[in-house]
């Protein structure tokens, strides 16, 4: 290659900026670059994209490269349709249907309006974006201009300050001031000269201090300027290094499949992807991460995603199992459930089980419901005993309260006593007001008091004091106390027997219901032959524990057995009727036309134990029922047919309408006479016309084997029709 020495060498200028980038000058005079579309700014000059050469162009001596396959780049759903607009990597546009899986390069007619509306919306959106970008550029330019103005003002102020410091105070002004002072103080010349010398010394000291302060300020400004320039240089260097790293970033990283899969799973863990969510819904969480493209294909990524989901789900299950193991044991959980939810001894096991049977604390302990019910009953007993102990303690505390208050004296009234002790907690511990009054009366009786009038009590007391000594009174007092305690025990015992009776009745009802369900299950498992009898199957049933432990009486067991046998027979008879229907399509098919041998050898007939006579009898019974249903359907067909009903009723009219016929104008242009006799017209519609209307109905065709009888049914139906009710129109 030869170079012409006469042509001077011209240095190459910088490459042009890519579309969308603009160059600006910063406050320090350094250029920077701004993209209005992405709002991105940088000190590194962006490189332009390489021009796309024509397909047939190739540099001399260059090895031709294989053309890249055109692929979809952007998919945009078209609103209101099942179509997608797809832009390819080469800039082409085609349209594809999501359901039919077909693609076309031209706009289909059915979506032309929708595509036009979409393009208008996109154009409007792009115009708004460009307008916003231009406004942002204008604002940025205005802000940069204002910052530049402020910088220039600061520099001018600095220069003016420096010049003032260098020039100092003019000599003319000092001389003039001295002349003015001499003119003013001519009489005192010596004193004024001494004052002028001292004033000039003060001015020199002030000027020196001002110069020193200005020098200090200038030094600080220079230091700040140098720091700012160093900071800008450092930022420029970092931006340049970042741009260099971006420009020199390799297209792909060489990793093995296992390493790439491990990094992909790490990405999924960092994003905390839910293992129960599918691939499509989880994809937006991590598709923008660079580690997404480490695996070479979508199938490899989905395979790694599935492995992550399995591993993560296994970890979650193991952690849950570990937490459950660390929690309380199942028996303790069941006990806590009883303690928290069973508050009354009247709680029913059936209701409580129905409420908590889906709770893990309920079904997590015990082999079956019997064991759980036994523990439930025991807990009810414990709860009752605890309540009785609490009630006894409350009564004892109430007696102690009455004793300590010393107001339960002979002749005291409960209403007055109640007002004085109602604030004490021992009063509230006794839950019932009637029980408090009863305990109060018992206390008075135990202490030798009664509710008789005060005069009677005083007389009795005086009499006892005179006749009985102290020991006798103590003995009687103890007897009364024991008697009151016995009365209380009898009352508690009666209440307890009542509660136990209620529990026994609820238990019997539950046992009966569960026993009936178990007995039905046993019959379903053990009996599948519809011909078996109770006596024949009884030895077999006695070997089953569900029969021997059944709480049901014998008559109910027999009732359930016969109901089960009837259900089995009905099931097999339905199958036999289905076989009849498959071989006898007509109502006239005789029994001899059926494949009797194959029907007898079929499973339903053999299970029912049918012979030829029994099978024939069942067939005739089935045909009778079938004929009866077809006859009802035939009558319903006649009732539903409007043609038959109209002309059948019209034939019952006497004369011509009411008084005359129907005018020709009412019938149309085809009428020839002036009037038409509707009765004659109805009689012209004979049975053949009606048969033509009905012959296409399946319910009519079923009786083709008895046409005379079918015709008789039709005539009978027409005969029982009544004439229509005539309406009179008043003009």
C-alpha positions as CSV (number, residue, x, y, z in Angstrom):
1,X,0.0,0.0,0.0
2,X,1.5,3.4,-1.0
3,X,0.9,6.7,0.7
4,X,1.0,10.0,-1.2
5,X,3.6,12.2,0.6
6,X,2.1,15.4,-0.9
7,X,-1.2,15.0,1.1
8,X,-0.7,16.2,4.7
9,X,-1.8,13.8,7.5
10,X,-5.2,14.9,9.0
11,X,-5.9,13.7,12.5
12,X,-9.1,11.7,12.9
13,X,-11.9,13.4,14.8
14,X,-14.1,11.8,17.5
15,X,-16.9,9.5,16.2
16,X,-20.4,10.9,16.0
17,X,-22.8,10.4,18.9
18,X,-25.4,7.7,18.9
19,X,-29.1,8.8,18.3
20,X,-30.6,10.4,21.4
21,X,-27.3,11.6,22.9
22,X,-26.3,15.3,23.2
23,X,-23.1,17.0,24.3
24,X,-23.0,19.7,27.0
25,X,-20.3,21.7,28.8
26,X,-20.2,21.4,32.6
27,X,-19.5,24.2,35.1
28,X,-15.8,23.3,35.1
29,X,-15.6,23.5,31.3
30,X,-15.5,19.7,30.9
31,X,-17.9,18.2,28.4
32,X,-20.5,15.6,29.4
33,X,-23.1,13.7,27.5
34,X,-26.9,13.3,28.2
35,X,-29.5,10.9,26.8
36,X,-33.0,12.5,26.9
37,X,-34.8,9.1,26.4
38,X,-33.2,7.2,29.3
39,X,-32.3,10.3,31.5
40,X,-28.7,9.0,31.6
41,X,-25.7,11.3,31.8
42,X,-22.0,10.4,31.6
43,X,-18.5,11.9,31.2
44,X,-17.5,9.1,28.8
45,X,-18.3,9.7,25.2
46,X,-20.8,7.0,24.0
47,X,-19.8,5.0,21.0
48,X,-22.0,4.8,17.9
49,X,-23.6,1.6,16.8
50,X,-21.9,0.0,13.8
51,X,-23.7,0.6,10.5
52,X,-25.5,-2.4,9.1
53,X,-24.0,-3.3,5.8
54,X,-26.1,-4.6,2.9
55,X,-26.5,-8.3,2.7
56,X,-24.5,-8.7,-0.5
57,X,-21.7,-6.4,0.7
58,X,-18.4,-8.0,1.8
59,X,-15.0,-6.5,2.3
60,X,-12.2,-7.7,-0.1
61,X,-10.6,-10.8,1.4
62,X,-13.1,-11.0,4.2
63,X,-14.5,-14.3,5.2
64,X,-18.3,-14.3,4.6
65,X,-20.2,-14.8,7.9
66,X,-23.3,-16.8,8.4
67,X,-26.4,-14.7,8.5
68,X,-28.1,-14.7,11.9
69,X,-31.6,-16.2,12.2
70,X,-34.4,-13.6,12.5
71,X,-36.2,-14.0,15.9
72,X,-39.1,-12.3,17.6
73,X,-38.0,-9.4,19.7
74,X,-41.0,-7.5,21.2
75,X,-44.5,-9.0,21.5
76,X,-47.4,-6.5,22.0
77,X,-51.0,-7.8,22.8
78,X,-53.6,-6.1,20.7
79,X,-56.4,-4.9,23.1
80,X,-59.8,-6.6,22.6
81,X,-58.4,-9.4,20.4
82,X,-56.6,-12.7,20.5
83,X,-53.8,-11.4,18.3
84,X,-50.2,-10.3,19.1
85,X,-48.1,-7.8,17.2
86,X,-44.5,-9.1,17.0
87,X,-41.4,-7.1,16.1
88,X,-38.4,-9.2,15.0
89,X,-34.7,-8.6,15.5
90,X,-34.5,-7.3,11.9
91,X,-37.2,-4.7,12.4
92,X,-39.9,-6.6,10.6
93,X,-43.5,-6.8,12.0
94,X,-46.0,-9.7,11.8
95,X,-49.2,-10.7,13.5
96,X,-49.9,-14.0,15.3
97,X,-53.1,-15.5,16.7
98,X,-52.6,-16.9,20.2
99,X,-55.3,-19.6,20.0
100,X,-55.1,-20.7,16.3
101,X,-51.3,-20.5,16.3
102,X,-51.2,-18.8,12.9
103,X,-49.1,-15.8,11.8
104,X,-49.4,-13.3,8.9
105,X,-47.2,-10.5,7.7
106,X,-50.2,-8.2,6.8
107,X,-52.8,-6.7,9.1
108,X,-55.9,-8.9,9.1
109,X,-59.1,-7.1,8.3
110,X,-60.8,-8.2,11.6
111,X,-58.2,-6.3,13.7
112,X,-57.3,-3.4,11.4
113,X,-59.2,-0.9,13.6
114,X,-57.7,-2.3,16.8
115,X,-54.1,-2.1,15.3
116,X,-54.8,1.5,14.2
117,X,-56.0,2.4,17.7
118,X,-52.9,0.7,19.2
119,X,-50.6,2.6,16.9
120,X,-52.3,5.9,17.7
121,X,-52.0,5.2,21.4
122,X,-48.3,4.4,21.0
123,X,-47.7,7.5,18.9
124,X,-49.4,9.7,21.5
125,X,-47.3,8.0,24.3
126,X,-44.1,8.6,22.3
127,X,-45.1,12.2,21.7
128,X,-45.7,12.7,25.4
129,X,-42.4,11.1,26.1
130,X,-40.6,13.3,23.6
131,X,-42.3,16.4,25.1
132,X,-41.4,15.4,28.6
133,X,-37.8,14.8,27.5
134,X,-37.6,18.1,25.7
135,X,-38.9,19.8,28.9
136,X,-36.4,18.0,31.0
137,X,-33.6,19.0,28.6
138,X,-34.8,22.6,28.7
139,X,-34.9,22.6,32.5
140,X,-31.4,21.0,32.6
141,X,-30.1,23.6,30.2
142,X,-31.6,26.4,32.1
143,X,-30.2,25.0,35.4
144,X,-26.7,24.7,33.8
145,X,-27.0,28.3,32.4
146,X,-27.9,29.6,35.9
147,X,-25.0,27.7,37.4
148,X,-22.6,29.1,34.8
149,X,-23.9,32.6,35.5
150,X,-23.3,32.1,39.3
151,X,-19.8,30.8,38.6
152,X,-19.0,33.9,36.4
153,X,-20.3,36.2,39.1
154,X,-18.2,34.5,41.7
155,X,-15.1,34.8,39.5
156,X,-15.8,38.5,38.9
157,X,-16.2,39.2,42.6
158,X,-12.9,37.4,43.3
159,X,-11.1,39.5,40.7
160,X,-12.5,42.7,42.0
161,X,-11.6,41.9,45.5
162,X,-8.0,41.1,44.5
163,X,-7.6,44.3,42.6
164,X,-9.0,46.3,45.6
165,X,-6.5,44.6,47.9
166,X,-3.6,45.4,45.5
167,X,-4.5,49.1,44.9
168,X,-5.1,50.1,48.5
169,X,-6.2,53.6,49.4
170,X,-5.4,56.4,46.9
171,X,-2.8,59.0,47.9
172,X,-5.0,61.9,46.6
173,X,-7.7,61.0,49.0
174,X,-5.2,61.0,51.9
175,X,-3.8,64.4,50.9
176,X,-7.2,65.9,50.4
177,X,-8.3,64.7,53.8
178,X,-5.2,66.3,55.3
179,X,-5.9,69.6,53.6
180,X,-9.5,69.6,54.7
181,X,-8.4,68.9,58.3
182,X,-5.8,71.7,58.1
183,X,-8.5,74.1,56.8
184,X,-10.9,73.1,59.6
185,X,-8.3,73.3,62.4
186,X,-6.1,76.3,61.4
187,X,-6.2,77.6,64.9
188,X,-4.9,74.4,66.5
189,X,-2.2,73.3,63.9
190,X,0.1,71.5,66.2
191,X,-2.7,69.5,67.8
192,X,-4.1,68.6,64.4
193,X,-0.7,67.3,63.1
194,X,-0.4,65.0,66.1
195,X,-4.0,63.7,65.5
196,X,-3.3,63.2,61.8
197,X,-0.2,61.0,62.6
198,X,-2.1,58.8,65.0
199,X,-5.1,58.5,62.6
200,X,-2.7,57.4,59.8
201,X,-1.2,54.7,62.0
202,X,-4.7,53.4,62.8
203,X,-5.6,53.3,59.1
204,X,-2.4,51.4,58.3
205,X,-3.2,48.8,60.9
206,X,-6.8,48.4,59.7
207,X,-5.5,48.1,56.1
208,X,-3.0,45.4,57.0
209,X,-5.7,43.4,58.9
210,X,-8.0,43.7,56.0
211,X,-5.4,42.5,53.5
212,X,-4.5,39.6,55.8
213,X,-8.2,38.6,56.0
214,X,-8.6,38.8,52.2
215,X,-5.5,36.8,51.7
216,X,-6.9,34.1,54.1
217,X,-10.2,34.0,52.2
218,X,-8.5,33.8,48.9
219,X,-6.3,30.9,50.2
220,X,-9.4,29.0,51.4
221,X,-11.1,29.5,48.0
222,X,-8.0,28.2,46.2
223,X,-8.0,25.2,48.5
224,X,-11.7,24.5,47.9
225,X,-11.2,24.9,44.1
226,X,-8.3,22.5,44.1
227,X,-10.4,20.0,46.1
228,X,-13.3,20.4,43.7
229,X,-11.1,19.9,40.7
230,X,-9.5,16.8,42.3
231,X,-13.0,15.4,43.1
232,X,-14.2,16.1,39.5
233,X,-11.0,14.4,38.1
234,X,-11.6,11.4,40.4
235,X,-15.3,11.1,39.2
236,X,-14.2,11.5,35.6
237,X,-11.7,8.7,36.1
238,X,-14.2,6.4,37.7
239,X,-16.7,7.1,35.0
240,X,-14.0,6.4,32.4
241,X,-13.1,3.1,34.1
242,X,-16.8,2.2,34.4
243,X,-17.3,2.9,30.7
244,X,-14.2,1.0,29.9
245,X,-15.5,-1.9,31.9
246,X,-18.9,-1.7,30.2
247,X,-17.2,-1.6,26.8
248,X,-14.8,-4.4,27.5
249,X,-17.4,-6.6,29.2
250,X,-17.3,-10.0,27.5
251,X,-20.4,-11.3,25.7
252,X,-20.6,-14.4,27.8
253,X,-18.8,-16.1,30.7
254,X,-17.4,-19.6,30.1
255,X,-19.0,-21.7,32.9
256,X,-19.8,-25.3,33.1
257,X,-23.5,-26.4,33.2
258,X,-23.2,-27.3,36.9
259,X,-21.7,-24.0,37.9
260,X,-24.3,-22.0,35.9
261,X,-27.1,-24.1,37.4
262,X,-25.7,-23.5,40.9
263,X,-25.6,-19.7,40.3
264,X,-29.1,-19.8,38.9
265,X,-30.4,-21.6,42.0
266,X,-28.5,-19.0,44.1
267,X,-30.4,-16.3,42.2
268,X,-33.7,-18.0,42.9
269,X,-32.9,-18.3,46.6
270,X,-31.9,-14.6,46.8
271,X,-35.2,-13.6,45.2
272,X,-37.0,-15.9,47.6
273,X,-39.0,-17.5,44.9
274,X,-42.0,-19.5,46.2
275,X,-41.6,-23.2,45.2
276,X,-45.4,-23.6,44.9
277,X,-45.7,-20.9,42.2
278,X,-45.4,-22.0,38.5
279,X,-42.6,-20.8,36.2
280,X,-44.7,-18.2,34.3
281,X,-45.7,-16.3,37.5
282,X,-42.2,-16.5,39.0
283,X,-40.3,-15.4,35.9
284,X,-40.7,-11.6,36.3
285,X,-39.0,-11.8,39.7
286,X,-35.6,-12.8,38.3
287,X,-35.6,-12.3,34.5
288,X,-33.8,-9.0,34.7
289,X,-30.8,-10.4,36.7
290,X,-27.6,-11.1,34.6
291,X,-27.4,-14.6,36.1
292,X,-30.6,-15.5,34.3
293,X,-28.7,-15.9,31.0
294,X,-25.9,-18.1,32.4
295,X,-27.8,-21.3,31.4
296,X,-27.8,-21.7,27.6
297,X,-31.5,-22.4,27.0
298,X,-35.0,-21.9,28.4
299,X,-35.4,-25.7,28.9
300,X,-32.2,-25.8,31.0
301,X,-33.5,-22.9,33.1
302,X,-36.9,-24.5,33.7
303,X,-35.2,-27.8,34.6
304,X,-33.0,-25.9,37.2
305,X,-36.2,-24.1,38.4
306,X,-38.0,-27.4,38.9
307,X,-35.0,-28.8,40.8
308,X,-35.0,-25.7,43.0
309,X,-38.7,-26.0,43.7
310,X,-38.3,-29.6,44.7
311,X,-35.3,-28.9,47.0
312,X,-37.0,-25.8,48.5
313,X,-40.3,-27.6,49.1
314,X,-38.4,-30.4,50.8
315,X,-36.5,-28.0,53.0
316,X,-39.8,-26.3,54.0
317,X,-41.5,-29.6,54.8
318,X,-38.5,-30.7,56.9
319,X,-38.5,-27.4,58.8
320,X,-42.2,-27.7,59.5
321,X,-41.7,-31.3,60.7
322,X,-38.9,-30.1,62.9
323,X,-41.0,-27.3,64.4
324,X,-43.8,-29.8,65.0
325,X,-41.4,-32.2,66.7
326,X,-40.0,-29.4,68.9
327,X,-43.5,-28.4,69.9
328,X,-45.5,-30.3,72.5
329,X,-46.3,-34.0,72.2
330,X,-49.7,-34.9,70.6
331,X,-51.1,-36.0,74.0
332,X,-50.2,-32.7,75.6
333,X,-51.7,-30.8,72.6
334,X,-54.9,-32.8,73.1
335,X,-55.0,-32.1,76.8
336,X,-54.5,-28.4,76.2
337,X,-57.3,-28.4,73.7
338,X,-59.6,-30.0,76.3
339,X,-58.5,-27.5,78.9
340,X,-59.0,-24.5,76.6
341,X,-62.3,-25.5,75.0
342,X,-64.2,-27.7,77.4
343,X,-65.6,-25.4,80.1
344,X,-68.8,-27.2,81.1
345,X,-69.6,-30.8,82.2
346,X,-72.6,-30.7,79.9
347,X,-70.5,-30.5,76.8
348,X,-71.5,-33.2,74.3
349,X,-68.9,-35.4,72.7
350,X,-70.7,-35.4,69.3
351,X,-70.9,-31.6,69.1
352,X,-67.3,-31.1,70.4
353,X,-66.0,-33.7,67.9
354,X,-67.9,-32.1,65.0
355,X,-66.4,-28.8,65.9
356,X,-62.7,-29.9,66.3
357,X,-62.3,-33.0,64.2
358,X,-60.3,-31.2,61.5
359,X,-57.9,-29.6,64.1
360,X,-54.4,-31.2,64.3
361,X,-54.5,-31.1,68.1
362,X,-57.7,-33.3,67.9
363,X,-56.7,-36.0,65.4
364,X,-53.0,-36.0,66.2
365,X,-53.4,-38.1,69.3
366,X,-55.2,-41.4,69.8
367,X,-55.6,-44.6,67.7
368,X,-59.3,-43.8,67.0
369,X,-62.3,-41.8,68.2
370,X,-63.0,-44.3,70.9
371,X,-59.8,-43.6,72.7
372,X,-60.3,-39.8,72.3
373,X,-63.9,-40.1,73.6
374,X,-62.8,-42.1,76.6
375,X,-60.3,-39.4,77.5
376,X,-63.0,-36.8,76.9
377,X,-65.3,-38.5,79.3
378,X,-62.6,-38.8,81.9
379,X,-61.8,-35.1,81.6
380,X,-65.5,-34.3,82.1
381,X,-65.3,-36.3,85.4
382,X,-62.2,-34.5,86.4
383,X,-63.8,-31.2,85.5
384,X,-66.8,-32.0,87.5
385,X,-64.8,-33.0,90.6
386,X,-62.7,-29.8,90.2
387,X,-65.9,-27.7,90.0
388,X,-67.3,-29.5,93.1
389,X,-64.1,-28.9,95.0
390,X,-64.2,-25.2,94.0
391,X,-67.8,-25.0,95.1
392,X,-67.1,-26.6,98.4
393,X,-64.2,-24.2,98.9
394,X,-66.4,-21.3,98.0
395,X,-69.0,-22.4,100.5
396,X,-66.5,-22.8,103.3
397,X,-65.1,-19.3,102.5
398,X,-68.6,-18.0,102.6
399,X,-69.2,-19.5,106.0
400,X,-65.9,-17.9,107.2
401,X,-67.1,-14.6,105.8
402,X,-70.3,-14.7,107.7
403,X,-68.5,-15.7,110.9
404,X,-65.8,-13.0,110.5
405,X,-68.4,-10.3,109.8
406,X,-70.3,-11.1,112.9
407,X,-73.5,-9.8,111.4
408,X,-75.3,-13.2,111.0
409,X,-76.9,-12.8,114.4
410,X,-80.2,-14.4,115.5
411,X,-83.1,-12.6,113.7
412,X,-80.9,-11.2,111.0
413,X,-82.5,-10.8,107.5
414,X,-80.5,-11.9,104.4
415,X,-81.2,-8.7,102.5
416,X,-79.6,-6.6,105.2
417,X,-76.6,-8.9,105.5
418,X,-76.2,-9.1,101.7
419,X,-75.6,-5.3,101.4
420,X,-72.8,-5.4,104.0
421,X,-70.8,-8.4,102.6
422,X,-71.4,-8.0,98.8
423,X,-68.0,-6.2,98.3
424,X,-66.0,-9.2,99.6
425,X,-64.5,-11.6,96.9
426,X,-65.7,-14.6,98.9
427,X,-69.3,-13.4,98.3
428,X,-68.8,-13.4,94.5
429,X,-67.1,-16.8,94.7
430,X,-70.6,-18.4,95.3
431,X,-72.1,-18.1,91.8
432,X,-75.8,-18.3,92.5
433,X,-77.8,-15.7,94.6
434,X,-80.3,-18.4,95.7
435,X,-77.4,-20.6,96.8
436,X,-76.0,-17.7,98.9
437,X,-79.3,-17.3,100.7
438,X,-79.6,-21.0,101.3
439,X,-76.1,-21.1,102.7
440,X,-76.9,-18.1,104.9
441,X,-80.0,-20.0,106.3
442,X,-77.9,-23.1,106.9
443,X,-75.4,-21.0,108.8
444,X,-78.1,-19.6,111.0
445,X,-79.5,-23.1,111.7
446,X,-76.0,-24.5,112.4
447,X,-75.4,-21.7,115.0
448,X,-78.7,-22.2,116.7
449,X,-80.6,-19.4,115.0
450,X,-83.8,-19.3,113.1
451,X,-85.9,-16.8,111.1
452,X,-88.7,-16.6,113.7
453,X,-89.5,-13.2,115.2
454,X,-87.0,-11.8,117.7
455,X,-89.3,-12.2,120.7
456,X,-89.7,-15.9,120.1
457,X,-85.9,-16.4,119.6
458,X,-85.3,-14.5,122.9
459,X,-87.7,-16.6,124.8
460,X,-86.3,-19.9,123.4
461,X,-82.8,-18.7,124.2
462,X,-83.7,-17.9,127.7
463,X,-85.4,-21.2,128.1
464,X,-82.4,-23.1,126.8
465,X,-80.1,-21.1,129.0
466,X,-82.1,-22.1,132.0
467,X,-82.6,-25.8,131.1
468,X,-79.6,-26.9,129.1
469,X,-76.0,-26.4,130.0
470,X,-73.2,-25.4,127.8
471,X,-72.2,-29.0,126.7
472,X,-75.8,-29.8,125.5
473,X,-75.9,-26.6,123.4
474,X,-72.6,-27.5,121.8
475,X,-73.9,-31.0,121.0
476,X,-77.0,-29.7,119.4
477,X,-75.1,-27.2,117.4
478,X,-72.9,-29.9,116.0
479,X,-75.9,-32.0,115.1
480,X,-77.4,-29.2,113.2
481,X,-74.2,-28.6,111.3
482,X,-73.9,-32.2,110.3
483,X,-77.6,-32.2,109.2
484,X,-77.0,-29.2,107.0
485,X,-74.0,-30.8,105.5
486,X,-75.9,-34.0,104.7
487,X,-78.7,-32.1,103.1
488,X,-76.1,-30.3,100.9
489,X,-74.5,-33.6,100.0
490,X,-77.9,-35.1,99.0
491,X,-78.7,-32.1,96.8
492,X,-75.3,-32.4,95.1
493,X,-75.8,-36.1,94.6
494,X,-79.1,-35.5,93.0
495,X,-77.6,-33.0,90.6
496,X,-74.7,-35.4,89.8
497,X,-77.1,-38.2,89.0
498,X,-79.0,-35.9,86.7
499,X,-75.8,-34.9,84.8
500,X,-74.7,-38.6,84.5
501,X,-78.1,-39.5,83.2
502,X,-77.9,-36.9,80.5
503,X,-74.4,-38.1,79.6
504,X,-75.7,-41.7,79.4
505,X,-78.5,-40.7,77.1
506,X,-76.2,-38.8,74.8
507,X,-73.8,-41.7,74.8
508,X,-76.5,-44.1,73.9
509,X,-77.7,-42.0,71.0
510,X,-74.1,-41.7,69.7
511,X,-73.5,-45.4,70.1
512,X,-76.7,-46.2,68.2
513,X,-75.8,-43.9,65.3
514,X,-72.2,-45.2,65.1
515,X,-73.4,-48.8,65.5
516,X,-75.9,-48.5,62.6
517,X,-73.1,-47.0,60.4
518,X,-70.7,-49.8,61.2
519,X,-73.4,-52.5,60.7
520,X,-74.2,-51.1,57.2
521,X,-70.5,-51.1,56.4
522,X,-70.2,-54.7,57.5
523,X,-73.2,-55.7,55.3
524,X,-71.6,-54.0,52.3
525,X,-68.3,-55.8,52.9
526,X,-69.7,-59.3,53.7
527,X,-72.9,-59.6,51.6
528,X,-72.8,-59.2,47.8
529,X,-75.3,-62.0,46.8
530,X,-78.9,-60.8,46.5
531,X,-80.3,-64.3,47.0
532,X,-78.8,-64.9,50.4
533,X,-81.0,-65.2,53.5
534,X,-80.5,-64.0,57.1
535,X,-80.3,-67.6,58.5
536,X,-77.7,-68.6,55.8
537,X,-75.5,-65.6,56.4
538,X,-75.8,-65.4,60.1
539,X,-72.8,-67.8,60.9
540,X,-70.6,-65.8,58.7
541,X,-71.6,-62.5,60.3
542,X,-71.0,-63.9,63.8
543,X,-67.2,-64.1,63.0
544,X,-67.1,-60.4,62.4
545,X,-66.4,-58.2,65.6
546,X,-68.6,-55.5,64.2
547,X,-71.6,-57.8,64.4
548,X,-70.8,-59.3,67.8
549,X,-70.1,-55.8,69.4
550,X,-73.0,-54.1,67.7
551,X,-75.3,-52.2,70.1
552,X,-78.3,-52.6,67.7
553,X,-81.3,-54.8,68.6
554,X,-82.1,-57.9,66.4
555,X,-85.1,-56.4,64.7
556,X,-83.1,-53.4,63.5
557,X,-80.4,-55.7,62.3
558,X,-83.0,-57.6,60.2
559,X,-84.4,-54.4,58.8
560,X,-80.9,-53.2,57.7
561,X,-80.2,-56.6,56.2
562,X,-83.4,-56.7,54.1
563,X,-82.8,-53.1,53.0
564,X,-79.3,-54.1,51.8
565,X,-80.6,-57.2,49.9
566,X,-83.3,-55.0,48.2
567,X,-80.7,-52.5,47.1
568,X,-78.6,-55.3,45.6
569,X,-81.6,-56.8,43.7
570,X,-82.5,-53.3,42.4
571,X,-79.0,-52.8,41.2
572,X,-78.9,-56.2,39.3
573,X,-82.5,-55.7,37.9
574,X,-81.4,-52.4,36.5
575,X,-78.6,-54.1,34.7
576,X,-81.0,-56.8,33.3
577,X,-83.4,-54.1,32.0
578,X,-80.5,-52.4,30.3
579,X,-79.8,-55.8,28.5
580,X,-83.5,-56.0,27.5
581,X,-83.3,-52.5,26.1
582,X,-80.2,-53.3,24.0
583,X,-81.9,-56.3,22.3
584,X,-85.6,-55.2,22.2
585,X,-85.7,-51.8,20.4
586,X,-89.5,-52.1,19.7
587,X,-92.5,-52.5,22.0
588,X,-93.6,-55.4,19.8
589,X,-90.4,-57.5,20.2
590,X,-91.5,-60.9,21.7
591,X,-89.4,-62.8,24.2
592,X,-88.6,-65.5,21.7
593,X,-86.6,-63.0,19.6
594,X,-84.2,-62.3,22.4
595,X,-80.9,-64.2,22.8
596,X,-82.1,-66.1,25.8
597,X,-79.0,-68.2,26.3
598,X,-76.7,-65.2,26.4
599,X,-79.1,-63.3,28.8
600,X,-79.2,-66.2,31.2
601,X,-75.4,-66.5,31.2
602,X,-75.0,-62.8,31.9
603,X,-73.7,-61.7,35.3
604,X,-76.9,-59.9,36.5
605,X,-79.2,-62.8,35.6
606,X,-76.9,-65.3,37.2
607,X,-76.6,-63.2,40.3
608,X,-80.4,-63.1,40.5
609,X,-80.7,-66.8,39.9
610,X,-83.1,-66.4,36.9
611,X,-84.2,-69.4,34.8
612,X,-86.1,-69.1,31.5
613,X,-89.6,-68.7,33.1
614,X,-88.3,-66.1,35.6
615,X,-86.5,-64.2,32.9
616,X,-89.6,-64.3,30.7
617,X,-91.8,-63.1,33.5
618,X,-89.4,-60.2,34.2
619,X,-89.3,-59.3,30.5
620,X,-93.1,-59.2,30.3
621,X,-93.2,-57.0,33.4
622,X,-90.6,-54.7,31.9
623,X,-92.5,-54.5,28.6
624,X,-95.7,-53.6,30.4
625,X,-94.0,-50.8,32.3
626,X,-92.4,-49.6,29.1
627,X,-95.7,-49.6,27.2
628,X,-97.4,-47.7,30.0
629,X,-94.6,-45.0,29.8
630,X,-94.9,-44.9,26.0
631,X,-98.7,-44.4,26.2
632,X,-98.2,-41.5,28.7
633,X,-95.7,-40.0,26.3
634,X,-98.2,-40.4,23.4
635,X,-100.8,-38.4,25.3
636,X,-98.3,-35.8,26.2
637,X,-97.4,-35.5,22.5
638,X,-101.0,-34.8,21.5
639,X,-101.4,-32.2,24.3
640,X,-98.2,-30.4,23.2
641,X,-99.1,-30.3,19.4
642,X,-100.8,-27.0,18.7
643,X,-102.0,-28.1,15.2
644,X,-104.0,-31.0,16.6
645,X,-105.5,-28.9,19.4
646,X,-106.5,-26.0,17.1
647,X,-108.2,-27.9,14.3
648,X,-109.7,-30.4,16.7
649,X,-111.3,-27.6,18.7
650,X,-112.3,-25.6,15.6
651,X,-114.3,-28.5,14.3
652,X,-116.6,-28.3,17.3
653,X,-117.9,-24.8,16.3
654,X,-121.5,-24.7,15.0
655,X,-122.5,-22.5,12.0
656,X,-120.2,-19.9,10.5
657,X,-118.1,-18.5,13.3
658,X,-120.6,-16.9,15.7
659,X,-123.2,-15.6,13.2
660,X,-121.3,-15.3,10.0
661,X,-117.9,-16.3,8.4
662,X,-114.5,-14.6,8.0
663,X,-114.1,-11.9,5.4
664,X,-111.8,-12.4,2.4
665,X,-109.6,-9.4,3.5
666,X,-108.8,-11.2,6.8
667,X,-107.6,-14.3,5.0
668,X,-105.5,-12.6,2.3
669,X,-105.4,-12.3,-1.4
670,X,-105.6,-16.1,-2.0
671,X,-109.2,-16.3,-0.8
672,X,-111.8,-16.6,-3.7
673,X,-115.1,-16.3,-2.0
674,X,-116.4,-13.4,0.1
675,X,-116.5,-15.4,3.3
676,X,-115.1,-18.7,4.5
677,X,-116.9,-21.2,6.7
678,X,-114.4,-22.0,9.5
679,X,-116.3,-25.2,10.4
680,X,-116.2,-26.5,6.9
681,X,-112.5,-25.5,6.7
682,X,-111.9,-27.4,10.0
683,X,-113.7,-30.5,8.7
684,X,-111.6,-30.5,5.6
685,X,-108.6,-31.1,7.9
686,X,-109.2,-34.8,8.4
687,X,-107.2,-37.5,10.3
688,X,-104.7,-37.9,7.5
689,X,-103.6,-34.3,7.8
690,X,-103.0,-34.7,11.5
691,X,-101.1,-37.9,11.0
692,X,-98.8,-36.1,8.5
693,X,-97.9,-33.7,11.3
694,X,-97.3,-36.4,13.9
695,X,-95.6,-39.1,11.9
696,X,-92.1,-37.7,12.4
697,X,-92.4,-37.8,16.2
698,X,-90.7,-40.8,17.9
699,X,-93.5,-41.0,20.5
700,X,-95.9,-41.6,17.5
701,X,-93.6,-44.1,15.8
702,X,-93.4,-46.4,18.9
703,X,-96.9,-47.7,18.2
704,X,-96.4,-48.6,14.5
705,X,-97.1,-52.3,15.5
706,X,-100.7,-51.3,16.6
707,X,-101.9,-48.7,14.0
708,X,-105.6,-49.3,14.6
709,X,-105.3,-48.8,18.3
710,X,-103.2,-45.7,17.8
711,X,-105.8,-44.3,15.4
712,X,-108.5,-45.0,18.0
713,X,-106.5,-43.2,20.7
714,X,-106.2,-40.2,18.3
715,X,-109.9,-40.1,17.6
716,X,-110.7,-40.4,21.3
717,X,-108.5,-37.4,22.0
718,X,-110.1,-35.3,19.3
719,X,-113.6,-36.3,20.5
720,X,-112.9,-35.2,24.1
721,X,-111.7,-31.7,22.9
722,X,-114.2,-28.9,23.5
723,X,-115.1,-26.0,21.2
724,X,-113.0,-22.9,21.7
725,X,-114.4,-19.9,23.6
726,X,-115.5,-17.2,21.1
727,X,-114.5,-13.6,21.8
728,X,-116.6,-10.6,20.6
729,X,-114.8,-7.5,19.5
730,X,-116.8,-4.2,19.8
731,X,-115.8,-1.6,17.2
